[in-house]
Amino acid sequence: MAQFIMNEQLIKNLDLFVNQEFFSKKLIDNIPGVFYVYKEYKGVFRLFTCNKQHLNVTGYSAEESFNKLPLFFVAENSKQSIINGVSKIKTQNYVKEVYANFLTKSGKEVSYVFEGYGFNYKGESYFMGVGSDISALAQAYKDLSNERLERERKEKELLTLTLKDKQKEDVLASISKKLDDLKQNAKDQVVLKTISKLSEEINSTFLFSEDNWHKFELLFNNLHKSFYETLLDSHPNITKSEQDYCALIKLKMNTEQICNTLNISKEGLKKKKYRLKTKLGLDKSKRLETYINKF
């Protein structure tokens, strides 16, 4: 995430600010972002003053806010971050990039990044700090994370569908072979005719047919919208079979899964991979999988 820097004017003029009515209301209300000053009482920091923005964001009045601990204003999942931040202020007098969520009076969580600086005034310890609203950025990260999870879910579904169809077709192919064996020994014409009909019906559906590939491509294109187009723009000479192989690589299928789907041996896949790498202009040091995943 981006680094947020405290108001430079505030840092450069700290002594002046402290000596001018000790953070006058007019002064702190003009500081951008959420501003606060905590004072140490018997080893514990409590809110001493804050700007209008702090009150507006948290929803608490000045009377409700003053003398509260830092943890009073943050969500449960952010408390450890604040504890660590205050600890650093005590040991090194400053802390930056503390990511935490304000918990407003209404119960809403708002994402902020904070930084604080410790100082002494008339023999007493204080720390001041600012917070910058990053709720839009946090939401963007959440959306990206959800999008990634949804993509992974769809990829798993597509992988499962592909393998399931292939396994189903393998079973049908096995049944078809057994029916062919039965035909060789069948003497009854009615039985022979029935077996032949069943065999024809099965043969029209087994193997990873063009229809199945079409269904696969529709689902795959929905997930990786420009994959085939970008691949062909870069390598217009690759065959349909090689495009399908690349799609299976994009789905991160392992060697065994690809062999089963394409109905080829491991040795056959090894040769296919070598030919494809040559056609794509990849030398031995470059992995085909890494290259395909760029599309």
C-alpha positions as CSV (number, residue, x, y, z in Angstrom):
1,M,0.0,0.0,0.0
2,A,1.0,3.6,-0.4
3,Q,3.1,5.3,2.3
4,F,1.3,8.2,4.0
5,I,3.4,11.0,5.4
6,M,2.4,13.3,8.3
7,N,1.7,16.9,7.6
8,E,5.1,18.4,7.1
9,Q,4.1,21.8,8.5
10,L,3.0,20.2,11.7
11,I,6.4,18.4,12.1
12,K,8.5,21.5,11.3
13,N,6.5,23.8,13.6
14,L,5.9,21.4,16.5
15,D,7.4,23.6,19.2
16,L,5.4,26.6,17.8
17,F,2.2,24.6,17.8
18,V,2.7,23.3,21.3
19,N,3.4,26.8,22.6
20,Q,0.4,28.4,20.9
21,E,-2.4,27.6,23.4
22,F,-1.3,23.9,23.2
23,F,-3.0,22.9,20.0
24,S,-5.7,25.4,19.7
25,K,-9.1,24.2,18.3
26,K,-8.7,26.5,15.3
27,L,-5.2,25.2,14.6
28,I,-6.0,21.5,14.8
29,D,-9.3,21.7,12.9
30,N,-7.3,22.9,9.9
31,I,-4.9,19.9,9.9
32,P,-5.9,17.5,7.1
33,G,-7.1,14.0,8.1
34,V,-8.0,12.8,11.5
35,F,-5.7,14.4,14.1
36,Y,-5.4,13.5,17.8
37,V,-3.2,14.1,20.8
38,Y,-2.9,11.6,23.6
39,K,-1.5,12.4,27.1
40,E,0.0,9.8,29.4
41,Y,-1.7,9.4,32.7
42,K,0.0,6.9,35.1
43,G,1.6,5.0,32.2
44,V,-1.6,5.0,30.1
45,F,-2.3,7.2,27.1
46,R,-5.7,8.9,27.0
47,L,-7.2,11.2,24.4
48,F,-6.2,14.8,25.3
49,T,-7.6,16.6,22.2
50,C,-8.6,15.9,18.6
51,N,-9.8,17.8,15.6
52,K,-13.3,18.0,14.2
53,Q,-12.6,15.4,11.6
54,H,-11.9,12.8,14.4
55,L,-15.3,13.6,15.9
56,N,-17.0,13.4,12.5
57,V,-15.5,10.1,11.6
58,T,-16.0,8.3,14.9
59,G,-19.4,9.8,15.6
60,Y,-18.5,10.5,19.2
61,S,-18.9,14.0,20.7
62,A,-15.9,15.7,22.3
63,E,-17.2,14.9,25.8
64,E,-17.6,11.2,24.8
65,S,-14.1,11.1,23.3
66,F,-11.8,12.8,25.7
67,N,-9.9,10.7,28.2
68,K,-10.7,7.5,26.2
69,L,-7.9,5.0,25.5
70,P,-6.7,4.5,21.9
71,L,-8.4,1.1,21.7
72,F,-11.8,2.7,22.4
73,F,-12.0,4.0,18.8
74,V,-10.9,0.9,16.9
75,A,-12.4,-2.4,15.8
76,E,-11.6,-5.6,17.5
77,N,-9.6,-6.9,14.6
78,S,-7.3,-3.8,14.7
79,K,-6.6,-3.6,18.4
80,Q,-3.3,-5.5,18.2
81,S,-2.0,-3.1,15.5
82,I,-2.8,-0.1,17.7
83,I,-1.2,-1.8,20.8
84,N,2.0,-2.4,18.7
85,G,1.9,1.2,17.4
86,V,1.6,2.8,20.8
87,S,4.4,0.5,22.1
88,K,6.7,1.8,19.3
89,I,5.9,5.4,20.2
90,K,7.0,4.7,23.7
91,T,10.3,3.0,22.7
92,Q,11.3,5.1,19.6
93,N,9.0,8.2,19.7
94,Y,7.4,7.6,16.4
95,V,5.5,5.0,14.3
96,K,4.3,5.0,10.7
97,E,1.9,3.0,8.6
98,V,-0.3,1.5,11.3
99,Y,-3.3,0.0,9.4
100,A,-6.4,-0.2,11.5
101,N,-10.2,0.2,11.3
102,F,-12.0,2.9,13.2
103,L,-15.1,1.5,14.9
104,T,-17.7,4.3,14.7
105,K,-20.4,4.9,17.3
106,S,-22.9,3.5,14.9
107,G,-20.8,0.3,14.6
108,K,-19.4,0.9,11.1
109,E,-15.7,0.0,10.4
110,V,-13.7,2.6,8.4
111,S,-10.2,1.7,7.2
112,Y,-7.4,4.2,8.1
113,V,-3.6,4.3,8.2
114,F,-2.1,6.1,11.1
115,E,1.2,7.5,12.3
116,G,2.2,9.1,15.6
117,Y,5.0,11.0,17.2
118,G,5.9,11.2,20.9
119,F,7.0,14.4,22.6
120,N,7.3,15.9,26.1
121,Y,5.7,19.2,27.3
122,K,6.3,20.7,30.7
123,G,7.6,17.3,31.9
124,E,4.6,15.3,30.7
125,S,4.5,12.7,27.9
126,Y,2.3,13.0,24.9
127,F,1.9,11.6,21.4
128,M,0.2,13.2,18.5
129,G,-0.8,11.6,15.2
130,V,-2.8,11.7,12.1
131,G,-4.9,9.2,10.3
132,S,-5.7,9.0,6.5
133,D,-8.8,7.4,5.2
134,I,-8.0,4.4,3.0
135,S,-11.4,2.9,2.9
136,A,-11.6,3.2,-0.9
137,L,-8.2,1.6,-1.2
138,A,-9.1,-1.2,1.3
139,Q,-12.4,-1.9,-0.6
140,A,-10.4,-2.1,-3.9
141,Y,-8.1,-4.6,-2.3
142,K,-11.1,-6.6,-1.0
143,D,-12.7,-6.5,-4.4
144,L,-9.5,-7.8,-6.0
145,S,-9.2,-10.5,-3.4
146,N,-12.9,-11.6,-4.0
147,E,-12.3,-11.5,-7.7
148,R,-9.3,-13.7,-7.4
149,L,-11.2,-16.2,-5.2
150,E,-14.1,-16.2,-7.6
151,R,-11.7,-16.8,-10.5
152,E,-10.0,-19.7,-8.6
153,R,-13.4,-21.2,-7.9
154,K,-14.4,-21.0,-11.6
155,E,-11.1,-22.5,-12.6
156,K,-11.7,-25.4,-10.3
157,E,-15.2,-25.9,-11.6
158,L,-13.9,-25.9,-15.2
159,L,-11.1,-28.3,-14.3
160,T,-13.6,-30.6,-12.6
161,L,-16.0,-30.4,-15.6
162,T,-13.2,-31.2,-18.0
163,L,-11.9,-34.2,-16.0
164,K,-15.4,-35.4,-15.3
165,D,-16.4,-35.4,-18.9
166,K,-13.2,-37.2,-19.8
167,Q,-13.7,-39.8,-17.1
168,K,-17.3,-40.3,-18.3
169,E,-16.1,-40.8,-21.8
170,D,-13.4,-43.2,-20.7
171,V,-16.0,-45.3,-19.1
172,L,-18.2,-45.2,-22.2
173,A,-15.2,-46.1,-24.3
174,S,-14.6,-49.1,-22.1
175,I,-18.2,-50.2,-22.4
176,S,-18.1,-49.8,-26.1
177,K,-15.1,-52.1,-26.4
178,K,-16.9,-54.7,-24.3
179,L,-20.0,-54.4,-26.5
180,D,-17.8,-54.9,-29.6
181,D,-16.4,-58.1,-28.0
182,L,-20.0,-59.3,-27.4
183,K,-20.9,-58.6,-31.0
184,Q,-18.2,-61.0,-32.2
185,N,-19.9,-63.8,-30.2
186,A,-23.5,-62.9,-30.5
187,K,-25.5,-65.4,-32.6
188,D,-29.0,-64.2,-32.0
189,Q,-29.9,-61.5,-34.6
190,V,-32.1,-59.6,-32.2
191,V,-29.3,-59.4,-29.6
192,L,-26.8,-58.5,-32.2
193,K,-29.0,-55.7,-33.5
194,T,-29.5,-54.4,-29.9
195,I,-25.8,-54.5,-29.2
196,S,-25.0,-52.7,-32.4
197,K,-27.5,-50.0,-31.7
198,L,-26.1,-49.4,-28.2
199,S,-22.6,-49.4,-29.5
200,E,-23.5,-46.7,-32.1
201,E,-25.1,-44.5,-29.5
202,I,-22.1,-44.8,-27.2
203,N,-19.6,-44.2,-30.0
204,S,-21.4,-41.0,-30.9
205,T,-20.7,-39.6,-27.4
206,F,-17.3,-40.9,-26.2
207,L,-13.9,-39.4,-26.5
208,F,-13.4,-35.7,-25.9
209,S,-15.5,-34.7,-28.9
210,E,-15.7,-31.4,-30.8
211,D,-18.9,-30.7,-29.0
212,N,-17.2,-31.1,-25.6
213,W,-14.3,-28.9,-26.7
214,H,-16.8,-26.3,-27.8
215,K,-18.5,-26.3,-24.4
216,F,-15.1,-26.2,-22.7
217,E,-14.0,-23.2,-24.8
218,L,-17.2,-21.3,-24.0
219,L,-16.6,-21.7,-20.3
220,F,-12.9,-21.1,-20.6
221,N,-13.4,-17.9,-22.6
222,N,-15.8,-16.6,-20.0
223,L,-13.0,-17.0,-17.4
224,H,-10.0,-16.0,-19.6
225,K,-11.7,-13.7,-22.0
226,S,-8.8,-12.8,-24.3
227,F,-6.6,-15.8,-23.9
228,Y,-7.1,-17.5,-27.3
229,E,-7.1,-14.1,-29.1
230,T,-3.9,-12.9,-27.5
231,L,-2.2,-16.2,-28.0
232,L,-3.1,-16.3,-31.7
233,D,-2.0,-12.6,-32.1
234,S,1.4,-13.6,-30.9
235,H,1.5,-17.0,-32.5
236,P,-0.9,-17.2,-35.5
237,N,0.7,-20.5,-36.7
238,I,-0.2,-22.7,-33.8
239,T,-2.8,-25.4,-34.4
240,K,-6.2,-25.9,-32.8
241,S,-4.9,-28.9,-30.9
242,E,-2.0,-26.8,-29.6
243,Q,-4.4,-24.0,-28.6
244,D,-6.3,-26.5,-26.5
245,Y,-3.1,-27.8,-25.0
246,C,-2.2,-24.2,-24.0
247,A,-5.7,-23.8,-22.4
248,L,-5.2,-26.8,-20.2
249,I,-1.8,-25.4,-19.2
250,K,-3.5,-22.1,-18.3
251,L,-5.8,-24.1,-16.0
252,K,-2.7,-25.4,-14.2
253,M,-3.5,-29.0,-15.1
254,N,-0.7,-31.5,-14.2
255,T,0.8,-33.9,-16.7
256,E,-1.4,-36.8,-15.9
257,Q,-4.6,-34.7,-16.2
258,I,-3.5,-33.3,-19.5
259,C,-2.7,-36.8,-20.8
260,N,-6.1,-38.1,-19.8
261,T,-7.9,-35.1,-21.3
262,L,-6.0,-35.2,-24.6
263,N,-6.0,-39.0,-24.6
264,I,-2.2,-39.3,-25.2
265,S,0.6,-41.0,-23.4
266,K,3.2,-39.1,-21.3
267,E,5.8,-39.7,-24.0
268,G,3.3,-38.3,-26.6
269,L,2.8,-35.2,-24.4
270,K,6.5,-34.8,-24.0
271,K,6.9,-34.7,-27.8
272,K,3.9,-32.3,-28.1
273,K,5.4,-30.0,-25.6
274,Y,8.8,-30.0,-27.4
275,R,7.2,-29.2,-30.7
276,L,5.1,-26.4,-29.2
277,K,8.1,-24.8,-27.5
278,T,10.0,-24.9,-30.7
279,K,7.1,-23.3,-32.6
280,L,6.8,-20.6,-29.9
281,G,10.5,-19.9,-30.1
282,L,11.2,-20.8,-26.5
283,D,14.7,-22.1,-25.6
284,K,15.4,-25.0,-23.2
285,S,15.9,-22.7,-20.2
286,K,12.3,-21.2,-20.5
287,R,9.4,-23.1,-19.0
288,L,6.4,-23.5,-21.3
289,E,4.0,-23.1,-18.3
290,T,5.5,-19.8,-17.2
291,Y,5.2,-18.5,-20.8
292,I,1.6,-19.6,-21.3
293,N,0.5,-18.1,-18.0
294,K,1.4,-14.6,-19.3
295,F,-1.5,-14.7,-21.8
